[in-house]
């Protein structure tokens, strides 16, 4: 049994943001685009030149503002 049962519950969401790793990895992005789903590739997933949280946060903020 999980120590965090609330994390195992299904969520009804419109948007999912995945922030993980330090290598560019666009496999999920490509697969979702092929299915016709709108996606945005930002931060280290787009360009993993260095650890640049400021750039990633700025890109994420811009995308979020465009969604509204």
Rosetta blueprint (number, residue, H / E / L):
1 X L
2 X L
3 X L
4 X L
5 X H
6 X H
7 X H
8 X H
9 X L
10 X L
11 X L
12 X L
13 X L
14 X L
15 X L
16 X L
17 X L
18 X L
19 X L
20 X L
21 X L
22 X L
23 X L
24 X L
25 X L
26 X L
27 X H
28 X H
29 X H
30 X H
31 X H
32 X H
33 X H
34 X H
35 X L
36 X L
37 X L
38 X L
39 X L
40 X L
41 X L
42 X L
43 X H
44 X H
45 X H
46 X H
47 X L
48 X L
49 X L
50 X L
51 X L
52 X L
53 X H
54 X H
55 X H
56 X H
57 X H
58 X H
59 X H
60 X H
61 X H
62 X H
63 X H
64 X H
65 X H
66 X H
67 X H
68 X L
